Amino acid sequence: MKNLNIAMIGYKFMGKAHSNAYLNAGKFFDLKANPVRKLICGRSKDVIPFAKKWGWENYCHNYIEAVRRDDVDIVDICTPNSSHAEIAIAAANAKKAILCEKPLAMNVAEAEDMVAAAEENNVPTMVCFNYRRVPAIALLKKMIDEGKLGRVYHIRAQYLQDWIMDPKFPRVWRLVKALAGSGVHGDLNAHIIDLARFLVGEISDVSGFSETFIKERPLENSDKSGIVDVDDATLFLAQFKNGAIGTFEATRFGGGNKNGLQLEINGSKGSFKFNLENMNELFYLNLEEKEQGFKRILVTEPEHPYVGNFWPPGHIIGYEHTFVNLIADFINGVAEGTPLMPDFKDALKTQKVLDAVIKSAEERCWMKTY
Ligand code: SOE
């Protein structure tokens, strides 16, 4: 079996999730190539113990070295959003396959440059919208494709967290526009927009607004404070090209919700409900059945997507398995030259919705997304 040598740029939270996925994908999935943890890149010396702990063969401090090495086949971008474009374009020009963490870019202009570089160099790309590979979401997609929803009327999507409600929580990179592009909008609305596009269809028009509840925070490793120039909450309404309508809410002030990605979809034949905090369950209402009420599907059967690769029925899986599932699909797609979704071109459509909501909020009017 051939090797696919990976250079990963970034080694914090997503670096850990991706390293774990490279380590385990081959143990649970029939991979068509062997993912090799070749080179981990990080600006600080802390990358050295990370490389040792997670079994990366080498480390470096400059991504240009990583993307240019002949013994690197794949570049995996796990850095803050502000460096996604420069790294991806350098990797595409070096003819590397690319996996990039979400959101694709800081804005549509950067995302379009990334798509152009990938197409000019004909390199495979994928964006790590990992929740498409939650077994319950993959089953939901399958049931929608089988017509279980009928005509779609509504999607109600929320992504609620509460990790920055303490005013003393410092201004980390996700709260700095120059590094993140936006706050909770690009971080969490990105996920529910991607899922809405995946499950319901393309969004044509949006109307949104944002709020920053705490406008100044302590700076990290300093006794000074700084202005917060990103959103703490962004909500928007959406019209879909297929006539469905949607409400979207992303907040980091949803006290009590830790990672509460919640979906409800209503159609002419049925409804579905999902909550990431109970990620092994999917609730389904079949309007064509006499007995009313949502049925709880525990998504752990061997015939359900992905989950049969792990444990017997009822032995639930977790957040980290969504990355194992995604990396297995990514490695096999690169090895066999088969389509990878969502690729940069698909993720550009999500970026267009993100930017349209920001413009709508700024101008306090409805905006087209394309
Ligand atoms: C923080 O909001 C975060 O880590 C996001 O950046 C991830 O994309 C999400 O999956 C979990 O929460």
Boltz pocket constraint, residues with backbone or C-beta under 6 A from the ligand:
constraints:
  - pocket:
      binder: B
      contacts: [[A, 13], [A, 102], [A, 161], [A, 187], [A, 188], [A, 259]]
      max_distance: 6.0
